[in-house]
Amino acid sequence: MATTTIVCAQAIFTSVRTPMGEGYRIIAASRGLRAGDKQRITRNSPSHDSLCTAAAGSDEYAGCAASVYPIGDGRVSVSLSCPAGAEHTGRGGQRVYTHIVVLSQEDLETHAASNPFTVLRAMVAMKLHAPQLNPPGVLDDLELAIDDRPVVREGAIAQPPLTTAWGGHCLESLLDGRKIVVNLAQPWIDSGEAMWLGLPGPMRVRMSLSVGLRFSVGRCHNLMLIHDDQGVTQKRVTGQDVAYLEPNANNEPTADDTPWLMFVKRHWTRGDLTELSTRTARPYSQFDSDGRERIGKIFNEQDLVGETEITELLTIARRRLVEPECKVEAECTADLVTTVQRELLKRIAIAPWQESSAYWGNLVELNRGSEESRLFVRPLIERVFDSTANDRSEEAARRALDLCADDGADWERELIDRVLTRLVALTGDADTEQLATISEVGRRWRQVRPTCPIVDEIVQRCASPAPTNTRV
């Protein structure tokens, strides 16, 4: 997360009377905007009576509306609209003023975490929602300071007016490629950001949205958050390829969540939009349904590591260490495996020695797997022995037999030497029963290490124990 200054083209769209004409049009623009760009901006900018009456978001937006849409050639338009005094034509109502910035899709992805709401906040910080009704006809390019951290109020999507269940239903519709109008009282902008962050970053930079603007067939976006208190929009939507959704806490949708939705909803419920943004903004090369669900499963397993049994964690690690993944999935998998290893190290350090018998076979199996598996399991095996083997040296030496192999790594040989050396020390204060157990372990080790000096010492001490070592 960082603040970066990016250079954007800009334009102003509103209604003023000038020697050049009157009515809603682009009254000022940067030189870099071409005729086709201006046509798309004009088509998507709101005119008279296009603002919803309720407040669109939190205090800093001061009743503003907003829209985001691609304009071609790898560029994205982000606009902020607000009332700007009385309409001068005599039609009544408020004049609508819109300030537009145009940035590259690459800048949006790289510096804004694919989150256009950070651009909106930067526009508000520069007071671009303060109307300029007499600007110069040619505007300089704009230097916009972008802070890519999402700022969404607690409860923006987990509480009314848009509950987590309804938010999930809306998000599922967007993921399926449907255009939706969502009728909310407020706050549109906060709820819109939370929902938008639930989309994979590469997907959302290709989509469009509006908040606080009345529905128009001419500027029909993927997501439209509105306030339709009179039901006018519902009538307009009829017959269009648009779903009209009216969230109601008394009639919440019920459906089985996909892995991706489970992951997103968990962040909504926690109010953790920063981590959600980090995860969803990654440059996924596969963000279709199958790709999303694979990533969703990885994230769910990672988030639930603290609630998962040790044997299941080892099963997850074994499966994830061998699965072929594309680049971003491989990075997500690596994060999951690291989280699993960290959790296992923490638990094994305090687990009783007897408990390790339940998962010792899993550790040995991983140690016989790929190079990645051996690197993963090495610190776990060392932790098993180092945390409890002083109290159970005989059992530790018996288990260490599972690590003995002709092509064993140096760390395995060093670990075995430490375990056997502890067993030598134990013979100095062992009773007859313990010596019998140690002798049995020593004979087994002689079969696999017939020339090992430490094993020779164990066998010799058990064969001729000092009289003081025998307890009656």
Summary of the structure (lengths in Angstrom):
residues: 472
radius of gyration: 32.6
end to end distance: 69.5
largest distance: 116.5
contacts: 1503
relative contact order: 0.08
helix: 49%
strand: 16%
